[in-house]
Amino acid sequence: LAKTTQPISMDSYEGQEVNITCSHNNIATNDYITWYQQFPSQGPRFIIQGYKTKVTNEVASLFIPADRKSSTLSLPRVSLSDTAVYYCLVGDGPGGYQKVTFGIGTKLQVIP
Amino acid sequence: GAGVSQSPSNKVTEKGKDVELRCDPISGHTALYWYRQSLGQGLEFLIYFQGNSAPDKSGLPSDRFSAERTGGSVSTLTIQRTQQEDSAVYLCASSTRPQLAPSSYNEQFFGPGTRLTVL
């Protein structure tokens, strides 16, 4: 399993852009990078997934450099409701199921 | 449509008792996962079911833990002779069958979890 490393916590003021970087030096060729968001007392929720370059959806953007050894989740203009734990995951390889590992994640605290 | 549901939402039990936790996945999802999340920790993989294949039980922490999935749908996680260290939130997730090529991560849809407290 490819291991991921991300900051344990981050603080941000409302309205700012937040960038959370995840390192995954041992990512395999076929692995995708996925981010989940977890609010207190809820299960994680899928945010965004990418393989390379840049992916954008209505919630966030995901930047992946050419070597794919890291990725950055970008949340534009955060609000208090974005306070949550954000998990970076890397796929388990080709085919089969994805026995991925959710680490501790990054706890984002948005400050008014 | 309905999401993943879990019951009960909260369970308080005494040390040594057995508990059963239930998960109803999204209809049509062939993959089902169980995770455990202790306070302030990440998710710990417990077990995985995919269709009629043998489940991956490699994450079960001890032989007190078992799970089954009847008819490829509902799943039950059973913890026998509960211990205080079993206290955690137990999360269930389901997903569609993975595509074989190219490899891609299949989004897991999580239930709200069952908070288990062992006194």
Chai-1 contact restraints between the chains, C-beta under 6 A:
chainA,res_idxA,chainB,res_idxB,connection_type,confidence,min_distance_angstrom,max_distance_angstrom,comment,restraint_id
A,N30,B,S103,contact,1.0,0.0,6.0,A-B,restraint_1
A,Y32,B,S104,contact,1.0,0.0,6.0,A-B,restraint_2
A,Y32,B,Y105,contact,1.0,0.0,6.0,A-B,restraint_3
A,T34,B,Y105,contact,1.0,0.0,6.0,A-B,restraint_4
A,G43,B,L91,contact,1.0,0.0,6.0,A-B,restraint_5
A,G43,B,F110,contact,1.0,0.0,6.0,A-B,restraint_6
A,G43,B,G111,contact,1.0,0.0,6.0,A-B,restraint_7
A,G43,B,G113,contact,1.0,0.0,6.0,A-B,restraint_8
A,P44,B,F110,contact,1.0,0.0,6.0,A-B,restraint_9
A,F46,B,E107,contact,1.0,0.0,6.0,A-B,restraint_10
A,Q49,B,Y105,contact,1.0,0.0,6.0,A-B,restraint_11
A,G91,B,Y105,contact,1.0,0.0,6.0,A-B,restraint_12
A,P94,B,S103,contact,1.0,0.0,6.0,A-B,restraint_13
A,G95,B,L100,contact,1.0,0.0,6.0,A-B,restraint_14
A,Y97,B,A31,contact,1.0,0.0,6.0,A-B,restraint_15
A,Y97,B,Q50,contact,1.0,0.0,6.0,A-B,restraint_16
A,Y97,B,P98,contact,1.0,0.0,6.0,A-B,restraint_17
A,Q98,B,Y105,contact,1.0,0.0,6.0,A-B,restraint_18
A,F102,B,G42,contact,1.0,0.0,6.0,A-B,restraint_19
A,F102,B,L43,contact,1.0,0.0,6.0,A-B,restraint_20
A,G103,B,G42,contact,1.0,0.0,6.0,A-B,restraint_21
A,I104,B,G42,contact,1.0,0.0,6.0,A-B,restraint_22
A,G105,B,G42,contact,1.0,0.0,6.0,A-B,restraint_23
